[in-house]
Amino acid sequence: MHLKKLVVRNFRRLRNVVIDLASDISIFVGANNSGKTSVGHALQLFTEGGRFNIHDFSAELWSDIVAFGEGEGEASLPRMEIDIWLEIGPDDVHRVIDLLPSLAWEGTLVGMRVAYVPRNPAETRARYVEVRQRVLDAVAKDDDEAPVFDPSPRNLREFLRDRLHDEYELRHFVLDPARFDTNMVAEDGYDPAFLTGRDRSGREILNGLLHIDFLNAQRHLSDGPGSSRAEDLSHVLSRFYGRNLEQKGEDIEALRALAASEVSLNEHLERVFEPTLKSLSKLGYPGLSNPRMMIRSALDPAKIMNGRDGAIVHYALGADDGNPDPPTLPDHYNGLGFKNLIFMVVELLDLHAQWLAIEDNRPPVHLIFIEEPEAHLHAQLQQAFIRQVMGILALKDEDRTHCTNQIVVTTHSTHILYERGFRPIRYFRRSRVQNVPTSDVLNLSVFYDSTAPDIRSFLERYLKLAHCDLFFADGAVLVEGNVERLLLPQMIANAAPRLQSTYLTVLEIGGAFGYRFKALIEFLGLTTLIITDLDSVFGPLAKDGEVADQAQLEDRELAAENALVADADAEDIDDEEEDAPAATDKPGKACIAGHPGAATSNQTLRQWLPKCDTVAALWDATAEQKIQPRANDNDALVRVAYQYRIDVTWGAETLVLAGRTLEEAFALENLEWCQDKDRRPLQLRIAKAGEKGLATLAERIHKRVQAKSFSKTDFALALLAEDPSNWSVPTYIVEGLRWLETEIAPPSLDNNEDEEQPQGGGPELKGGPDVAGDEVAA
């Protein structure tokens, strides 16, 4: 048996969400304030009968409460609900008899609804009206007999703020899975039956099936002594001993040792803590160079293992050579990371042992919420923890047959996602509807099962290599390569500074593979900017004008990106530079952007946006073609940015030109600056540039960027060494970044800020992709 699904309605951000849980471990991810922790709070309140707060109702419902208090129309008091669905096996049916909806039930799902509902809405409103009138009568009046101020409660919501527990109660219902669809939406008119156990309440029935524990993020470990909120490991281990381990009063050897010698008592403590220390060893602690942990008596018989200082953690120095009394350091001499690791393991074992210690009617499902285990843990420890946590809580013998451990981890750690892959991820996505604080929950195992194997395998491998933080961002920027990734922070500062206040993830994906992120971006519903290259090649790419198949396109993309044009000029930047022969026009080879009939080898532009095969079609694409709009509020909004034609001036000559890559576009839009002798490290300076016409200079820059001697990374690093106020961000990137800024950045506090040109902000956005002008020179 295990907890299969949770459906939460009207609780905080969780207006109506369905959460699928894995039978072993589920990982909740999402941006801050997306509702991950609220799931645990909801379970805690609904299962333990805790005290709800008026603010636990979804914010959208507050107006309904006020309207009902004023007697408006069809308004009614809202309710909060949680549906708990359990997957059971043939051996579990006797344990869920109370949850079977009828004798005709069949299948593996049983369900219970716990609802927080008003006891009697009419009486609640009457009591509010009475209290409201009483406080109004008690307030002093002015000359017109109007109250001098409006006293509380001014509405029913304020009335319930202090009386919610008196006016609401928990009720339990049996759910019939046959009346629900696959999305756990009940059929119209379905009214579940009250849960009426023969000799148990609904709460007792639920708690007899599901035991829930929490390991909160605020663990209050501290390096400093004397903190009132800090909890040292010695105290934690003493508490663990007192709850779960063999007690000294039951250990004759230990009693003799206590009376006889310190050595025997320390042996006792070492023996009872041995399983705990072995569990830590599964997570790689202490490893090769970290001090070993030892438990030693404080030697006060009245306090041993009963008080805060009953046992003291020591860290033994040096190798374990059998010496019973090695040199040691006390508890607070170890780092916070290992303290947190040890603390979590001990607390998990404590919770696990207390559940196993339930003798009568132990709940078969033990669910543990672990909040942000990554605190103070470096990447390798995070991965070791999430990899081994189920092994630490492994069940033995008959318990393995009849009981289940389930873990839910909430995290912001990309390293934990790296270790577990797509299937356990449950992504909490905040609503994009303005002023509506709600969230959806997406099951990444559904994405995994519905995506082509080659795409999902590529994405999983990429996420493992890049430690992707896509699941925690407000928006994403997919960039062509390392140069864009290195330069993007400075380009954002120059062109769209309000993006610095957002949570962006930047993925280096390349034109050949960017389209493979399409399914994931759309599934997550992220706002995304794709900054990619035109990647012009000699056309046609296929015979008789047909579009080449996928394998051909990818092969040619790789050839264009990784193999250099055979006759490309690998010229030096000395003034004695000689002209190089032109590249051959073999189809699929890289060519200057303005070459007549040029195609694009960029698969993102061909298959995602704007779905054009030729450079001419890309330049003719409208702004609408470059954007993948939302059909619904939570759909992905995607825009592509690539090089297009702009006016370029060199001396007295002006032409309409476009670069093939970022480096070419940058050189064209900063032409005079790049040709200065001080810009030699950029590798874009052409010898005797002043003697060349603009078309020739553009072609030489193109060949320079394609040459073997050109290092794109060195170009990016050299540019970062320059004063950013002296160079302009390429127009196509400026346009894309400002679009993204408009979509996800908070509004400017300074109304005049947007009217000012950002530092080094580049040219005015003129013409865009539809700019008119002379024929492109090539």
Secondary structure, 3 states (H helix, E strand, C coil): CEEEEEEEEEECCEEEEEEECCCCEEEEEECCCCCHHHHHHHHHHHHHCCCCCHHHECHHHHHHHHHHHCCCCCCCCCCEEEEEEEECCHHHHHHHHHHCCCCCCCCCEEEEEEEEEECCHHHHHHHHHHHHHHHHHHCCECCCCCECCCCCCCCHHHHHHHHHHHHEEEEEEEECHHHECCCCCECCCCCCEECCCCCCCHHHHHHCCEEEEEECCCCCCCCCCCCCCCCCHHHHHHHHHHHHCCCHHHCHHHHHHHHHCHHHHHHHHHHHCHHHHHHHHCCCCCCCCCCEEEEEECCCCCCCCCCCCCEEEEEECCCCCCCCCCCEEEHHHCCHHHHHHHHHHHHHHHHHHHHHCCCCCCCCEEEEEEECCCCCCCHHHHHHHHHHHHHHCCCCHHHHHHCEEEEEEECCCHHHHHHHCCCCEEEEEECCCCCCCCEEEEEHHHHHHHCCHHHHHHHHHHHHHHCCCHHHCCEEEEECCHHHHHHHHHHHHHHCHHHHHCCEEEEECHHHHHHHHHHHHHHHCCEEEEECCCCEECCCCCHHHCCCCHHHHHHHHHHHHHCCCCCCCCCCCCCCCCCCCCCCCCCCCECCCCCCCCEECCHHHHHCCCCCCEHHHHHHCCCCCCEECCCCCCCCEEEEECCCCEEEEECCEEEEECCCCHHHHHHHHCHHHHCCHHHHHHCCCCCCHHHCCHHHHHHHHHHHHHCCCCCHHHHHHHHHCCCHHHCCCCHHHHHHHHHHHHHHCCCCCCCCHHHCCCCCCCCCCCCHHHCCCCCCCC
